Amino acid sequence: MKFGPIHVIRDRTYSSLLRQIDATKPSNETQRLQEALDRARQELQLLGVDVESDDRFGPEIPKQLHLTPRLGGEGHEYVEPPTPAPSPLASFNVLDGWISQFEIDGEKVGGAVGLSTDERIEWLMNSIGGVAGKRLLELGPLEGAHTKMLCDADAASVVAVEGSRALWLHCLVIKEIFHLDQARFIYGDFNHYVADYDGPPFDAVLACGMLYHQFDPVTLIAKLSSLTDTVMVWTHVADDDYPPNGVPTEVSGYKGRRMDYGDARNEFRNYCGGTAQEAVWLYHDDLICCFTDNGFARIESRGVSPTPAGPAVLFAASR
Ligand SMILES: C[S@@+](CC[C@H](N)C(=O)[O-])C[C@H]1O[C@@H](n2cnc3c(N)ncnc32)[C@H](O)[C@@H]1O
């Protein structure tokens, strides 16, 4: 269905205006375009379109820009870029907003974070005697950099559950570029996946960088105990200063501090936190108790280290 011409946006349809905004942000034109969008919504209402209930006509400019394939062409028009010869780099460049750094054809590409050579993952894999031949579950793979490490270390299979639409698409690109044939990326909230899982147990679960983003990490840890004997963990833990503005809380008897992430999920282009607005950071001792109380009696830990974002602990928990 097309709406146009509409005089406030000249000869553009609403959707072409959205594409124009996508193509230009960030820029000092954003404010002007937002105003144009507001006026366009008013115009559409005058034309009898129910903009409030029709989700094609949202009130704000789209924030998840990294869902948008790179745009080509001059100015603000959407133009399909010249189609390159097929190559891993060409596929990589279909999406922007990369956080992790990857090496493709000898070139370092993507973001600044060296997750595809992450020594925490090396340490965790070593501490459980390697992952070769093992069936793994990964919670929150981000863009698949750790998944790639697990596959490169000969995991038999990796099921990776990612809750961000944009990040999940990045994972799919990585799967294709690096032939991660034993990996399967599932889009959705892993709390549901873990709660509903009734398949054969996993040999190990990778829980890196995601426990401190959960509304109820205690229930998640308890559920994990029913589907695996081994969990590899890196997570922030609470102390007097972290999380910033954390409110003391207790979850099923385990102490921590509750953090309110506000509207960050909608505000940051590269948001890679949890699916809920609030999350609980457990204190270190409470976190370890939560694992041991759920039957993970053996904890091999590298201890707590300070990081700019708060104290963090690296450990493998197993029966
Ligand atoms: C801080 S990042 C850590 C990414 C990666 N595992 C690492 O350690 O570098 C958290 C990741 O978990 C995902 N995530 C957080 N909570 C989730 C949930 N409940 N369900 C699915 N994915 C989730 C985020 O989208 C993001 O990819």
The ligand as an SDF file (V2000), in Angstrom:
LIG
                    3D

 27 29  0  0  0  0  0  0  0  0999 V2000
   27.2310   -8.6620   26.7760 C   0  0  0  0  0  0  0  0  0  0  0  0
   26.8150   -9.6650   25.4260 S   0  0  0  0  0  0  0  0  0  0  0  0
   27.9680  -10.9840   25.5750 C   0  0  0  0  0  0  0  0  0  0  0  0
   28.1950  -11.6500   24.2580 C   0  0  0  0  0  0  0  0  0  0  0  0
   29.2020  -12.8020   24.2240 C   0  0  0  0  0  0  0  0  0  0  0  0
   28.6450  -13.9920   24.8220 N   0  0  0  0  0  0  0  0  0  0  0  0
   30.4740  -12.3870   24.8880 C   0  0  0  0  0  0  0  0  0  0  0  0
   30.7460  -12.8450   25.9910 O   0  0  0  0  0  0  0  0  0  0  0  0
   31.2140  -11.5900   24.3220 O   0  0  0  0  0  0  0  0  0  0  0  0
   25.2800  -10.4640   25.9170 C   0  0  0  0  0  0  0  0  0  0  0  0
   24.6920  -11.2510   24.7790 C   0  0  0  0  0  0  0  0  0  0  0  0
   23.6210  -12.0440   25.2580 O   0  0  0  0  0  0  0  0  0  0  0  0
   22.4380  -11.7380   24.5310 C   0  0  0  0  0  0  0  0  0  0  0  0
   21.3470  -11.9190   25.4940 N   0  0  0  0  0  0  0  0  0  0  0  0
   21.2410  -11.3640   26.7260 C   0  0  0  0  0  0  0  0  0  0  0  0
   20.1460  -11.8190   27.3520 N   0  0  0  0  0  0  0  0  0  0  0  0
   19.5500  -12.6790   26.5040 C   0  0  0  0  0  0  0  0  0  0  0  0
   18.4010  -13.5000   26.5860 C   0  0  0  0  0  0  0  0  0  0  0  0
   17.6330  -13.4980   27.6790 N   0  0  0  0  0  0  0  0  0  0  0  0
   18.0940  -14.3030   25.5430 N   0  0  0  0  0  0  0  0  0  0  0  0
   18.8840  -14.3010   24.4290 C   0  0  0  0  0  0  0  0  0  0  0  0
   19.9890  -13.5560   24.2960 N   0  0  0  0  0  0  0  0  0  0  0  0
   20.3190  -12.7520   25.3160 C   0  0  0  0  0  0  0  0  0  0  0  0
   22.6390  -10.3210   24.0490 C   0  0  0  0  0  0  0  0  0  0  0  0
   21.8210   -9.9960   22.9510 O   0  0  0  0  0  0  0  0  0  0  0  0
   24.1200  -10.3760   23.6980 C   0  0  0  0  0  0  0  0  0  0  0  0
   24.3470  -10.9910   22.4690 O   0  0  0  0  0  0  0  0  0  0  0  0
  1  2  1  0
  2  3  1  0
  2 10  1  0
  3  4  1  0
  4  5  1  0
  5  6  1  0
  5  7  1  0
  7  8  2  0
  7  9  1  0
 10 11  1  0
 11 12  1  0
 11 26  1  0
 12 13  1  0
 13 14  1  0
 13 24  1  0
 14 15  1  0
 14 23  1  0
 15 16  2  0
 16 17  1  0
 17 18  1  0
 17 23  2  0
 18 19  1  0
 18 20  2  0
 20 21  1  0
 21 22  2  0
 22 23  1  0
 24 25  1  0
 24 26  1  0
 26 27  1  0
M  CHG  2   2   1   9  -1
M  END
$$$$
